[in-house]
Amino acid sequence: MVTVQTRAGEGIVVVGAGQAGVQLVDSLRTAGWTGAITLIGAERCLPYQRPPLSKDFMKEEGGEPLFLRAERFYSDAGVDLRAGVEVVSIDRAGKAVTCSDSSVIPYGTLVLATGARTRRLAIEGSDLAGVHELRTLDDAIRLQSALADARRVVVIGAGFIGLEFAAAARPRGIDVTVLEFADRPMARAVSPEMSAHFAAEHAAAGIDLRCGEGVVRLVGDAKVRAVVGSSGTEYPADLVLVGVGVLPNDDIAAEAGLPVDNGIVVGEDLCTADPAIYAIGDVARYPNPHARALSRLEAVQNATDQARFLARALVEQPRGRRYDALPWFWSQQGGWKLQIAGLAGPDDECIARSDDTSFSVYRFREGRLVAVESANNPGEHVAARRILSAAQSVDPDRVREPGFSLKQFAAAS
């Protein structure tokens, strides 16, 4: 382990106490950083995992937040955790941040792990009582409480969050309708074949999924009572969840003069245009070799992998290193776990395979495997990550053969 000796004023300040920020401070200490670390988080509670909020937390018996690290971790690791504090400005020339509590914190290195916020609906009735979003623990607590009295729920948006919530709410005996503007669920994330598979599973569970249906307004007096779709149909609701995506929290970076474009723009080493400032996690838009373009990924894997990469880079200070980890994602929707390895495009060839308990789609571009979507097939997912990380491929005709197993193919490679 490398041990780094630091001088006064060379501390690392991390803005954002989510998955990326917490992983970074942990990895910095593991890598041998002995200097000061300050971790600033806008929420007053101990940093926690977000993914369970739309799943187990919404079950009838409720759930407890899963903290990213025990409370004693921060004191034991010598991390100054400042919860319930926001950074309001960055003084790049003076290398300091000013916080909402009026404190000014100097930095040697500043890491922006500010994440994302929910996208709001700018339509009539979006401010009615009974209309919810789901991003923070406070959001989840309010939503879980409201579910106890709900009988008719409308979910706006058939992305991961919307469908995870719908799958968790339906077993409580609640009528659930999901409205999606696109022509299929999870259209930005998965193939048409995988969309169709999950649409059928949600329908079998009693969820009314309406694709090609936008939302024009929400109606009610003090409290929402219905959602009006673009078709003119009125969907009764005593609870509405808006899940139409997120926006990166890049405002403070933009105000500090750093380049932003749907996120904070960074280079291959995750450094911004300022050599003392980095960005990681949901807010970072980086040169992604798997997409061959600038990408901003909203995934736990991306957040933690970027954090580990940056910790090593800050401690070891290597030259010419680039972040190139394979992206992968997952979503638990009822009894089906969706796992995606790699990044596919809309024009990629799709080959679907299924059996009684699982379903997979292989995505090919110019005859080369670029992504694998697996439902209830963890062995296939692990094999896909191994093959794609090693820049290996498999012939599409081989995949079409009866009895083909990517797990066996990977083991033999």
Secondary structure, DSSP 8 states (H G I E B T S, - for coil): ---B---TT--EEEE--SHHHHHHHHHHHHHTB-S-EEEEESSSS--B-SGGGGTGGGSTT-----BSS-HHHHHHTTEEEEET--EEEEETTTTEEEETTS-EEE-SEEEE---EEE----SBTTTSBTEE--SSHHHHHHHHHHHTT-SEEEEE--SHHHHHHHHHHGGGT-EEEEEESSSSTTTTTS-HHHHHHHHHHHHHTT-EEEET--EEEEEESSBEEEEEETTS-EEE-SEEEE---EEE--HHHHHTT--BSSSEE--TTSB-SSTTEEE-GGGEEEEETTTTEEE----HHHHHHHHHHHHHHHHH--SS-------EEEEEETTEEEEEEE---TTSEEEEEE-SS-EEEEEEETTEEEEEEEES-HHHHHHHHHHHHTT----HHHHHSTT--HHHHHHH-
